[in-house]
């Protein structure tokens, strides 16, 4: 499939375009009011029948140190401790202050049914500011042909882009966010060139991040993936995910946006088996979702966080230690280590990886030890990102309810941790649990699946996933499924933006934002401009 270039509403290709100018200019919107001073962190009291969360100092270490913070089972069991055991069928059992408001089943579609849309990210700089270019906001999304079933999309995913006019308030835009689909970033075949084994059966692109440099070039970091499958759908060898980079240009005119370049891919990182699990260690391993950033504490350095798994062989019971359990000595609700190891929890060993760039072109990288492990807690720490505010470093990641380990339960959503540096003894947010923003969920009833929701579950259990935390605490996500058994609608489009009040070791939903806490659909506003020098 060839890349679809810029379209008008009627689908006409725009020929004339101006290359972006080369100046970064100031914030286009009024700065958000300065937040109140963060309250001092206090250790939450244990809930009856549950353990106390692990004590974390938030102390910062050098990014190059051999220290990995642990999201422990004692921490994660606070999720169930917060759940209301009396919540009935189709009710939310989780605290309202940590729960996204319910999204209507009558949601608009941002692509006007051209493509399925899920993981989405903006055009940013090294500080995660979001840029418009010559008056146009630009976002990148994983997309798939609507001829495919929504659950078939993962092995056919491509990176597409959308654009819209900048500086328009959400209330003044069309209900679906007002985006125009620009087409695919890559021509067919470009991203498959980096794989030594060219016998792949499916070649796809997964999530990443995009940065604009001072010269107006876009560096697109993404996960390049090859699958090797038999005719019956089974794997003849493990899939091959690689963190990759491609660089291109953005062109604008009065009518829209066009991308060019992106004809070459640099293979940056492959899981090493030392810090990050490989396909040889586990054919179902996770290695994806690069997010790059700069840390003012280390000028001149560019870092990357990404999703990984701890580098053990699948099912190795030694992966789970007393430190991963994290219970205080003498806690009457502590679990027995061997019982946990024998429960199957050792299959869930997610981590958040760290790497540092070795050159200014960001084409050479070196692995560092992971900054967070979740051994025997969850298998997925997807789309991690570093968010800096009020002198603190926040690590956000996302996880599914279905990927938690045996004995751990929590909603689909954003999980957050706070510390004093990139590498810290991270403290999980919100009562020590880690939950920053969950979909409305009832932990008293089974999960079901997005294609077959449980009849007793809250209709919003799958209403949001693949969240991205933006400046000022705004959070974007896509709709997977909305509704319950016998009455649900699949999504494949971005949902409404919400806003978190992030301070200290807490993050709560701002229900004064938008309509009862729900902002505009697919609202990803720029807070910086890139354009002609004034």
N, C-alpha and C positions, 0 to 999 in steps of 0.2 A: 504494500500500500504506500503510495507516494504521499509526501507531506501536503496537506491542504493549506494553501496560502490564505492570506487575508480575504475575508468575505464582507461584502455589504449585506444588508438585511436580505436582499434578493439573491445573494450568492455570487455577486460579481467580484472578480479579483481586482484589487486596487493596484494600479501600476506605479503611480507616483508616490514616493515616500522620501522623507527627509531623514538622514542619518542623525542619531541623537547627538546633542552637543556635549561638551566635555566639562561641565561644571556641576558640582553638587551644591544645591542651595538649601535655604533654611526650611524649617518646619512650615508646612502649609496650613496646619490647623493650630488653634490655640492650645497651648500646653495644658494638660490635665492639672487640676489643683494638686498641690503637694500633699501627700497623704500624712495623716497624723503619725506621730512617732510610734514605732512598733512596740507593743507591750512586751514586757520581759517574759521569756519562755519559762513555763512552769511544767513540771512533770504531772501528767494527768493521773488522777487517782484510779486505781483498778476498779473495774466494774465487777460486781458480784458474779462469780462463776467463770471469770476470765482472768488471765494473767495480767500483770503490769507490763506496759511496753518497755522495750529496752531503753536504757539511758544512753543518749547520744550527746556529745559535747558541742557539735557544730564546728569544732576546731578545724582550721585549714592546714593542709600539708602542701608541700611543693607538688605541682602537677607531675613531676618526674619521680616522686617518691613511690615506694612499694607499699602503698596502703590502699585498701579497698573497703569502703563503707558497706555495711550489711543492712539490707531490709530484712529483718528477722521474722521468724514465725510469731514471736511475741508481739512484734509491731503489727503484723498483718492480721492477727486474731482480734485486734481492736475493731476491725471492720464488722465482724459479727457481733461484737460487744455493743456497737452503736445501733444495731438493727433492732427494730421493735418486734419482739416475738409474738405480739398480739395482732399484728397487721394482717388483715384478711385478704381473700383473693382479690387480685387486681389493684391492691393498694401498695403504695410505696412504703417500705419498711425502714428506709434510711433517713437520716436527719435532713430536713428541708434545706438547711443552710448550706449543705454540701451537694445538693441535688439540682440538676438542670430542670427548669420548668417544663411541663409537658408540651410537646409540639403537636399541633393539629395534624390530623391525617390528610387534610386538604391543603397540602403544601405545594408550592410552585416548583417548576423544573427549570434550572438555570440554563440548560443547553437547548431548551425547546425540543427535547427528545432526540437530539442529534447523537449524543453519546451518553454512556454511563459515566458518572463522575464519583470519585472517592478521594483518596489522600490528596490534599491540596496545600500549596505553600506560596508565599509571596516573593517578590523580588526585593532582596535586602542588602544591607552592608554588613561589615564585620561585627557591628553592635546590634544587629537584628532590627534596625530601623527599616521601615517598609517604604519603597520608593515608587513614585509615579515618574513617568518619562515623558517630557514635553506634553504634560497634561493628560496622560493616559495611565491608568492603573493596570498592572499586568500580574496575572497569577498563573501558576503551573499546576496541573492536575494529572493524576492517573485517570485515563479514560479507556473505554472499550466500546466496540460497536454494539448498538442496541439490538442487533440481530442475535447476539449471544444472550443466553440466560444470565441474569445478574450474578449468579454464583459460579459461572464459568469464567468470569472476568480475569481472575488472577494470573492465569498462564497466557493471557492475550493482552495484558495491560501495556499501554503505551503512554508516553508523556505528551499531553496536549497543553495548549495555552489559551487563555481568555483575556480580554481587555475591555475596559470601560472608561468613560470620562472621569477624571479625578475631580475632587472638590464638590461633589454633590452629596447632600445629606441623605442618609438611608431612607428617610420618610419621603423624599422627593424622587426616589428611583422606582422603577417597575418592581412589582412584588418579588420577582425572581432574582433581584439584584442588579439587573441591567447589563449583564455581561454578554459579549459577543464571542463565540467560539472561533478562534483563529486557525485551528488545525493542529496537526502533529508537529512536534519539534524536530524529529529526526526523519530523514528519508529511510525507506525500507532497506534493511541490510546493514546500515551503518553501525548499530550497536552490537551486532553479532560478530564483528571482526576481531574482537579481543580474545575470543575463546580458542585455545589450541585445538580442542576437539570440535570440529565443525559438523559433527554428525547429530547435532541437537535436533529434537523434534519440535520444540517450542522455544522461542527466544523473546524475552519480555523485558520490560523496564519497570522497576519499582521505585519507591519513594526516595526523596532526597531534599535538596535545598538549592536556592539560586542566589548568587551574589552579583551585584553590579560593581565594576571597578571605576576608578576615576576617569578612565578613558571611554567609559560607556560600554565596555564589553561585558557580556554575561557569562559567568562561570556556573555551569549547571552540574551540580554534584548529584549523583543518583545511584541506584542499585541496578547493575546490569546482570541479567539472569539467563542461564541456559538450562533447559530441561531435556533429559534423555529418557524417553519412555518407549515401552513396548506397545504393540497394537492394542493390548487389553487395558492400557492406561497405567500399568505398573512401571516402576522405575527400573531401567537396566543399569543405571549407575546414579549416584546421588546428584541432585541438581547442583548447579555451580553459580552461586551468587558472588559478585565482585563489586566493590565500591569503586565508582568510576567518575570521570570528569570529562565534560565536553564544553568548549568555549565557542560562543557565537555573538551575533550582533542583533540589535533591535533597531528598527526603522519606524518612524512615525510620519503620519500625514494628517491632514484635517479629517480624514475619513477613518483612520484606524491605525493598527499596528501590524507589522510584519517582522518575522524573525528570519535571519539568514546565518550561514555558517553551520556550526554543529555537524560538520562532516567528518570529524576525527574524534576518537574516544581514547582517553588515557586510562589504563588499568592501574588504579591507585593501591588498593589493598585487597588481600585475600586472607581469610581466617587462617591463623598460624598454628593452632593446636597447642600453643603454650598458654596464652591468655584467653583465646577465643576458639571455641569448639569448631571442628571441621566436619565435613561430610564423611570422612573416614572414621571419625569418632562417633558420629551420629548422623545418619542420612536425613534426619528431620531437623537439623540444626537451623538456627537463625543467625543471619549476618546481613545487616541492611540498614538503610535509613540514615545516611550521613547528614549531619548538621554542623556547619563550620562557624567559627566565631573567634573574636579576638578578646583577650583579657587585659584590661588596663594595668593589671598588676604585673604583666609580663610583656612590655612593649616590644613590638616587632615579631611576636610569635602568633601563629594562627593554629588553633586547635580544632579538633573534630570529635564530636560524640556520635555514637551509633549503637544500634542494637546488636547484642551478641549473646552467646551462651558460655557458661563456664567450661573450661577446656578439660572435660572428663569424658570417658567413654560412656555411652548411653547406659543408664541404669547402675553405674558405679555407685555403690552405697556410701563410699567414703566421702562423696561430695558434700554430704550433710554432716555438720559438726555441731558441737554444743554452742559454738559462737553463732552459727546460722539459726539455731533455735532462739538464742538470745534471752533466756529467762534469768531473772535474778535468783541468786542462791536462796533456796528455801521457799520459793514461790509455790504455793499449794496447787496452782493450776498449770504448772510446768508439765510438758510432755516428756516421755521417756525417749531417748535418742533412738534406740533400736526399734521401738514401735513406729516412730516416724519413718525410719529407713525402710521398714518392711511394709509401709502403707502404700508405696508407689510414689511418694513425694520426691524421690531422688530423680525422677524424670523431668522435673520442672526446675531448671537451673539458669534462668535468665540473668543477663548482666547488661550494664551500660558501659560500652568501651570508650577509650580515649586514644587519640593519636595526635601527633604534632607534625606540622609541615616542615620539610627540610629545605624548601626553596620558596622564593617569592612568587613564582608562578603557580604554586600549590599543586604541582604535579608529582612531588616526591613526599612520602609520609613515613613516619615511624610509629609503630605501635607503642603505647604505654599501658601499664596495668589498668584494668577496669576501675572506674570510679565508684561503681555500685554493683553489688551482687544480690541476687534474690534466690539463692539456692534453697530448694524445698519450699519456696513461696509461690513463684510464678515462672512460667516458661517464656513469657513474652514481655519485653520492655521496649515496646515499639516507639518509633519516632521521638527519641529523646531530644531534649533541647535545654540549653542553659539560658536562664532569664535572670538578669541582674537588676535589683531594685533596692533602694534604701540601704546600700552598703552590704547587702546580702546576695548570695548566689543561690538561685533556685534551680533545681534539676526537675524537669517535668518529663513524664513518659506516659504511655497509655498501655492498658492491659484489658484483656477480655475476662469476663467472669469464667468462661470455660477453660482458661489456661492456668487458673490457680491450682496449686498442689492439693493433694488430699488433706482434708482438715482445715483448709483455708477457703473463705468465700468472700466475694465482694463484687460490686457492680462493674459493668462496662464503664470505662471513663478515664479521666486524667488522674495520675498519681504524682504527688509532689514531695520534694525533700529540700531542706534549707541548710545552708552551711556558710562558712566564712570565706570559701574559695572554691575553685573548680573541683579540687580534690579535698573533700572534707569528711569528717565523721557526721554524715548527713542525718539530720533529724527529720523523720517523716512528719508531714503536716497533719493538722487536725486530729488532736487527741492521740498523737503518735501512730496513727493508722496509715498515713500516706495518701488517703483519699482527698483529692482537691476538688473534683467535679465529677459526679457520677450521674448516669442516667437513672430515672426513677425505676427502682427494682424492688422486688420482694424476695428477700433471702430465705423466707419460709417455704418457698416453692421452687420446683426445678427450673432450670434455665430454658430448656427448649432450644431451638435454633432460629436464626433469622428466617429460614424458609418454613419453619414449623414451630411457631411460638407456643409456649405452654399456655393452656387455657386459663390458668390461675395467675399468670404473670401480669404485672402492670403493662399497659399498652405501650409505654415508652421505654421498655427495657433495652430495645435495640435502636432507639431513635437517634443516637449520636455515637460516632466513633471516629478514630483517627484525628483527634483534636490537635490544634496548633494554637499555642498561647502567643498572643500578639502584644505590641506595646499597649500600655495602660490596662493590662489585665484582660483585654478582650480575647475571646476564645472562639475559634471556628471549628466546625466538624461536618461530617457528611451523615446523611440519613441512610441507615441500612434497612430497617423494617420499622413500620409504625403500625401498632395494633396487636391483637391477640388472635388466638386460634379461631379460624372461621371468619375473621374480619380484620385483615391486615393488608397493608400496601407496601411494596418494596420501594426503596428510595433511589439511590444512584444519583443524588444531587446534594448540594450543600444545604445544610439546615440553617436555622437562625443563629446569629452571633449572640453570645452572652458575655457578661463581664464579671470577673472575679475581683474582689477586694483582697489583695494579697499584702499581708503585713506580718512580720515576725514569723511565727510557726503556724500561721493560719491562713486559709483562703476560703472565702465565703461568697456565695452568689449574691450579686447586687440586683435586688429585685426592683430597684428604682430605675434600672436601665431598660430602655425600650418599653415594651408593653408587658408589665409584670415580670420583667427579667429577660424577655426575649427581644432581641434587636432584629435588624433586617436580615432576611435570608441572603446567604452568600455574601455577607457584608465584610469585606477585607479592605479597609481603608488604608491608604498611604499616609504616613506621617512625615515624609520627606519628599522633596522634589529633585529631579535630575533634569536639567534643561539649560537653555542659553544663559550665559553670564549676564547678570543685570548691571 
